[in-house]
Amino acid sequence: MPIDSTVSYPASPDAVVAVLTDEQFLRDRAAALNAQVQEVTVTGQASTVRLSAPTAGIPPVFARFVGSSVTVVERSAWVPDGEGGHRSALDVQSEVFGREVRVTGERRLRPEAGGTQATVTGDVRVDAPIVGKQAENAVRELMTVVLRKEDQLLRARLA
């Protein structure tokens, strides 16, 4: 299942990546998602966030399998892209009953008139026979929620 999101911010790519790699911002984003932070590690422009995310609101077909929360690990390592912006691999993973759930792709911050264009592109893969495609769609919808919350928090921080 593809993920494709583009938004703009009224700040430079350097300012946006500084917020995206700020430990307090990462904790605030988890709180906005009602997730419990287990670990946040930030080294320069690289971060790893491990959290326990609630599963409330997931499709009923999956609710009986996943319990009330799942552990999610997100890794980012921002690097300059040579065009005045930054890029990072999109790497979010979880495991549910021994089955891998993974979101992979790319995040890019590009300069544009008046600020930054931020794009997220990627794919969702769920290693689950029979229900894999349904589960991938559910994870894609959850990623949309995560990106929307992140956008709201970024706008507030950059204002």
C-alpha positions as a LaTeX table, in Angstrom:
\begin{tabular}{lrrr}
\hline
Residue & $x$ (\AA) & $y$ (\AA) & $z$ (\AA) \\
\hline
Met1 & 0.00 & 0.00 & 0.00 \\
Pro2 & 1.60 & 3.29 & $-1.07$ \\
Ile3 & 2.00 & 6.36 & 1.12 \\
Asp4 & 2.33 & 9.76 & $-0.56$ \\
Ser5 & 2.07 & 13.03 & 1.37 \\
Thr6 & 3.24 & 16.56 & 0.56 \\
Val7 & 2.93 & 19.64 & 2.78 \\
Ser8 & 4.67 & 23.02 & 2.99 \\
Tyr9 & 6.09 & 24.85 & 6.00 \\
Pro10 & 6.95 & 28.54 & 6.40 \\
Ala11 & 10.51 & 27.78 & 7.53 \\
Ser12 & 13.78 & 26.62 & 5.99 \\
Pro13 & 14.59 & 22.92 & 5.58 \\
Asp14 & 17.28 & 23.35 & 8.27 \\
Ala15 & 14.67 & 24.69 & 10.72 \\
Val16 & 12.23 & 21.87 & 9.90 \\
Val17 & 14.84 & 19.12 & 10.33 \\
Ala18 & 15.96 & 20.72 & 13.61 \\
Val19 & 12.42 & 20.29 & 14.96 \\
Leu20 & 12.04 & 16.76 & 13.56 \\
Thr21 & 15.21 & 15.73 & 15.42 \\
Asp22 & 14.40 & 17.50 & 18.68 \\
Glu23 & 13.87 & 15.01 & 21.52 \\
Gln24 & 11.05 & 17.01 & 23.11 \\
Phe25 & 9.24 & 17.28 & 19.76 \\
Leu26 & 9.47 & 13.50 & 19.33 \\
Arg27 & 8.06 & 13.01 & 22.83 \\
Asp28 & 5.28 & 15.54 & 22.17 \\
Arg29 & 4.39 & 13.77 & 18.91 \\
Ala30 & 4.09 & 10.45 & 20.76 \\
Ala31 & 1.88 & 12.10 & 23.39 \\
Ala32 & $-0.34$ & 13.59 & 20.67 \\
Leu33 & $-0.82$ & 10.04 & 19.37 \\
Asn34 & $-1.64$ & 8.77 & 22.88 \\
Ala35 & 1.46 & 6.58 & 22.71 \\
Gln36 & 3.80 & 5.81 & 25.59 \\
Val37 & 7.46 & 6.55 & 24.90 \\
Gln38 & 9.74 & 3.67 & 25.81 \\
Glu39 & 12.93 & 5.21 & 24.42 \\
Val40 & 14.05 & 8.26 & 22.45 \\
Thr41 & 17.63 & 8.52 & 21.21 \\
Val42 & 18.81 & 11.54 & 19.24 \\
Thr43 & 22.37 & 11.81 & 17.91 \\
Gly44 & 22.87 & 14.81 & 15.65 \\
Gln45 & 20.25 & 14.47 & 12.92 \\
Ala46 & 19.54 & 10.80 & 13.60 \\
Ser47 & 16.84 & 9.53 & 15.92 \\
Thr48 & 15.31 & 6.30 & 17.11 \\
Val49 & 11.93 & 6.33 & 18.83 \\
Arg50 & 10.49 & 3.23 & 20.46 \\
Leu51 & 6.96 & 3.57 & 21.73 \\
Ser52 & 3.93 & 1.63 & 22.77 \\
Ala53 & 1.11 & 2.72 & 20.46 \\
Pro54 & $-2.56$ & 2.14 & 21.28 \\
Thr55 & $-4.54$ & 0.01 & 18.87 \\
Ala56 & $-7.92$ & 1.60 & 19.64 \\
Gly57 & $-9.76$ & 2.33 & 16.41 \\
Ile58 & $-8.15$ & $-0.38$ & 14.32 \\
Pro59 & $-10.49$ & $-2.45$ & 12.15 \\
Pro60 & $-12.36$ & $-5.08$ & 14.21 \\
Val61 & $-10.99$ & $-7.91$ & 12.06 \\
Phe62 & $-7.53$ & $-7.21$ & 13.56 \\
Ala63 & $-8.47$ & $-6.10$ & 17.09 \\
Arg64 & $-8.61$ & $-9.61$ & 18.51 \\
Phe65 & $-5.08$ & $-10.33$ & 17.29 \\
Val66 & $-3.15$ & $-7.26$ & 18.38 \\
Gly67 & $-4.24$ & $-6.42$ & 21.93 \\
Ser68 & $-4.50$ & $-2.91$ & 23.34 \\
Ser69 & $-1.08$ & $-1.69$ & 22.15 \\
Val70 & 1.89 & $-2.57$ & 19.95 \\
Thr71 & 5.54 & $-1.61$ & 20.15 \\
Val72 & 6.63 & 0.56 & 17.23 \\
Val73 & 10.20 & 1.56 & 16.34 \\
Glu74 & 10.87 & 4.51 & 14.04 \\
Arg75 & 14.33 & 5.39 & 12.79 \\
Ser76 & 15.40 & 8.54 & 10.95 \\
Ala77 & 18.81 & 9.72 & 9.79 \\
Trp78 & 18.61 & 13.05 & 8.00 \\
Val79 & 21.37 & 13.95 & 5.54 \\
Pro80 & 21.83 & 16.94 & 3.22 \\
Asp81 & 20.51 & 16.26 & $-0.28$ \\
Gly82 & 22.83 & 18.63 & $-2.15$ \\
Glu83 & 19.96 & 20.91 & $-3.19$ \\
Gly84 & 19.66 & 22.88 & 0.07 \\
Gly85 & 17.34 & 20.33 & 1.63 \\
His86 & 17.48 & 17.12 & 3.58 \\
Arg87 & 16.38 & 13.53 & 3.11 \\
Ser88 & 15.94 & 10.51 & 5.34 \\
Ala89 & 14.87 & 6.96 & 4.84 \\
Leu90 & 11.38 & 6.24 & 6.17 \\
Asp91 & 11.74 & 3.23 & 8.46 \\
Val92 & 8.93 & 2.30 & 10.85 \\
Gln93 & 8.52 & $-1.26$ & 12.07 \\
Ser94 & 6.49 & $-3.32$ & 14.47 \\
Glu95 & 5.85 & $-6.97$ & 15.14 \\
Val96 & 2.43 & $-8.41$ & 15.87 \\
Phe97 & 2.25 & $-12.10$ & 16.84 \\
Gly98 & 5.56 & $-12.77$ & 15.15 \\
Arg99 & 4.53 & $-11.04$ & 11.91 \\
Glu100 & 6.50 & $-8.04$ & 10.69 \\
Val101 & 4.72 & $-4.79$ & 9.94 \\
Arg102 & 6.99 & $-2.35$ & 8.11 \\
Val103 & 6.71 & 1.07 & 6.52 \\
Thr104 & 9.65 & 1.98 & 4.29 \\
Gly105 & 10.31 & 4.80 & 1.89 \\
Glu106 & 11.77 & 8.29 & 1.94 \\
Arg107 & 11.20 & 11.65 & 3.57 \\
Arg108 & 12.45 & 14.80 & 1.82 \\
Leu109 & 12.65 & 18.45 & 2.81 \\
Arg110 & 13.17 & 20.75 & $-0.17$ \\
Pro111 & 13.49 & 24.53 & $-0.19$ \\
Glu112 & 10.64 & 26.37 & $-1.90$ \\
Ala113 & 9.58 & 30.00 & $-2.07$ \\
Gly114 & 8.71 & 31.02 & 1.47 \\
Gly115 & 9.83 & 27.83 & 3.17 \\
Thr116 & 10.02 & 24.07 & 2.77 \\
Gln117 & 8.16 & 21.43 & 0.85 \\
Ala118 & 8.05 & 18.19 & 2.86 \\
Thr119 & 7.25 & 14.91 & 1.14 \\
Val120 & 6.81 & 11.42 & 2.49 \\
Thr121 & 6.63 & 8.52 & 0.07 \\
Gly122 & 6.69 & 4.87 & 0.91 \\
Asp123 & 5.08 & 1.48 & 1.08 \\
Val124 & 3.48 & $-0.59$ & 3.80 \\
Arg125 & 4.19 & $-4.30$ & 4.04 \\
Val126 & 2.53 & $-6.70$ & 6.45 \\
Asp127 & 3.81 & $-10.27$ & 6.54 \\
Ala128 & 0.43 & $-11.92$ & 7.05 \\
Pro129 & $-1.10$ & $-14.41$ & 4.65 \\
Ile130 & $-4.75$ & $-13.90$ & 3.72 \\
Val131 & $-5.27$ & $-10.60$ & 5.63 \\
Gly132 & $-2.03$ & $-8.89$ & 4.55 \\
Lys133 & $-3.61$ & $-6.43$ & 2.11 \\
Gln134 & $-6.35$ & $-5.47$ & 4.57 \\
Ala135 & $-3.75$ & $-4.99$ & 7.30 \\
Glu136 & $-1.56$ & $-2.90$ & 4.97 \\
Asn137 & $-4.50$ & $-0.62$ & 4.25 \\
Ala138 & $-5.15$ & $-0.20$ & 7.98 \\
Val139 & $-1.48$ & 0.63 & 8.62 \\
Arg140 & $-1.50$ & 3.14 & 5.73 \\
Glu141 & $-4.51$ & 4.86 & 7.32 \\
Leu142 & $-2.69$ & 4.96 & 10.67 \\
Met143 & 0.36 & 6.51 & 8.98 \\
Thr144 & $-1.93$ & 9.20 & 7.56 \\
Val145 & $-3.07$ & 10.00 & 11.10 \\
Val146 & 0.54 & 10.09 & 12.34 \\
Leu147 & 1.61 & 12.44 & 9.52 \\
Arg148 & $-1.39$ & 14.72 & 10.15 \\
Lys149 & $-0.55$ & 14.98 & 13.88 \\
Glu150 & 3.11 & 15.59 & 13.05 \\
Asp151 & 2.09 & 18.34 & 10.62 \\
Gln152 & $-0.02$ & 20.07 & 13.29 \\
Leu153 & 2.77 & 19.92 & 15.85 \\
Leu154 & 5.40 & 21.11 & 13.36 \\
Arg155 & 3.27 & 24.11 & 12.36 \\
Ala156 & 2.81 & 25.06 & 16.01 \\
Arg157 & 6.56 & 24.72 & 16.71 \\
Leu158 & 7.61 & 26.67 & 13.62 \\
Ala159 & 5.15 & 29.54 & 14.22 \\
\hline
\end{tabular}
